[in-house]
Every structure is written in C-alpha cells, then in structure tokens.
Amino acid sequence: MQWYSVSMQVTLTIPDELAAEAGARGFSVQAYAEDILRRAAVPAEDEVIGAEEERAVAEARAWRRRNQPISNEEVLAEFGLTQDDFERLGQTPLPPQPNGSR
C-alpha cells in the first residue's frame, strides 16, 4: 500500500470584514480561514438515510467487530488479479500489456 502526502502553500487575500469576524470569535485569521476552507471541502450530507441502510451499516460494523479486515490483496486474488494489475487498471488510458493486447 502506498500513501502520498502533498503539501502546498496558498496565499489568500482576506477581506477586512472576515479578519474582524475571526478576531471577534477569538481566532487568528489563518486558523479561521483554514476552518472555512476545511468545511467548504466537505460536502454537506443532504441525503436521508433510511432504516434499511442503517441496518446494513449496523450489520457491517458488527461483522467488522467479529472479523479481521480483508486485505485488498485477498480481494484481488479472488478475481485472479495482483496489486500490479490493479494499479495498471487504474491508469487511463490503459498502458499496453507485454503481449500487445489491452
């Protein structure tokens, strides 16, 4: 499994009203702006979850408490695939296979 971490620096022009609001709430302008951006990046949940879905989630959580997680490698193996196959299939367009087929 590979994990990637990306850092970036973003420069914002903060309106005076927003800076005043941050100060009035006891936050630094940077912390306040970061909080606003973080909340904007997560879409609000507007879908109603029905009883059937709640039961399915409860069953999945109960299963997870009783069992070990299934690795991605195990799932791929059930389909006759390897992690390399999975990564290759995730590329668009697919690179040619060594035998010349796609």
Backbone hydrogen bonds, N-H to C=O, Kabsch-Sander energy under -0.5 kcal/mol:
donor,donor_aa,acceptor,acceptor_aa,energy
12,L,10,V,-0.5
14,I,12,L,-0.7
19,A,15,P,-2.1
20,A,16,D,-2.5
21,E,17,E,-2.2
22,A,18,L,-2.4
23,G,19,A,-2.2
24,A,20,A,-2.5
25,R,21,E,-1.5
26,G,23,G,-1.2
27,F,22,A,-2.9
32,Y,28,S,-2.5
33,A,29,V,-2.7
34,E,30,Q,-2.6
35,D,31,A,-2.1
36,I,32,Y,-2.2
37,L,33,A,-2.6
38,R,34,E,-2.5
39,R,35,D,-2.4
40,A,36,I,-2.1
41,A,37,L,-1.4
42,V,38,R,-0.6
42,V,39,R,-0.7
46,D,44,A,-0.8
50,G,48,V,-0.6
54,E,50,G,-2.3
55,R,51,A,-2.3
56,A,52,E,-2.1
57,V,53,E,-2.5
58,A,54,E,-2.4
59,E,55,R,-2.6
60,A,56,A,-2.3
61,R,57,V,-2.5
62,A,58,A,-2.3
63,W,59,E,-2.6
64,R,60,A,-2.3
65,R,61,R,-1.7
66,R,62,A,-1.4
67,N,63,W,-1.5
71,S,69,P,-0.6
75,V,71,S,-1.9
76,L,72,N,-2.7
77,A,73,E,-2.3
78,E,74,E,-1.5
79,F,75,V,-0.7
79,F,76,L,-1.3
80,G,77,A,-1.7
81,L,76,L,-2.7
86,F,82,T,-2.2
87,E,83,Q,-2.4
88,R,84,D,-2.4
89,L,85,D,-2.7
90,G,86,F,-1.1
91,Q,88,R,-1.4
97,Q,101,S,-2.6
100,G,97,Q,-2.6
